[in-house]
Amino acid sequence: MSAPLYSFICFFLILTALVASEIKDILSAVISLSVFSVLLAIAFVALQAPDVALTQAVISSGLITSLFLVAYSQTQKEGRRENDEE
């Protein structure tokens, strides 16, 4: 793999990790974490580790993101709780 393309992937890995850790909206953070996982799987393919890339794609991008989204859908926001109590 060429060095500029690998540098591009690494730059966006760092960027999505910072966005996921600093963003206030939980759903946006979950989406950013999912993008990070996909980019990491691409980086593993670029490093010629297809077995690790496949595991990363299936477990982190698929399963963990699904679990985060289910957990997010089961939580309530503050505004909804106050309206339900009235």
Secondary structure, 3 states (H helix, E strand, C coil): CCHHHHHHHHHHHHHHHHHHHHCCCHHHHHHHHHHHHHHHHHHHHHCCCHHHHHHHHHHHHHHHHHHHHHHHHHCCCHHHHHHHHC
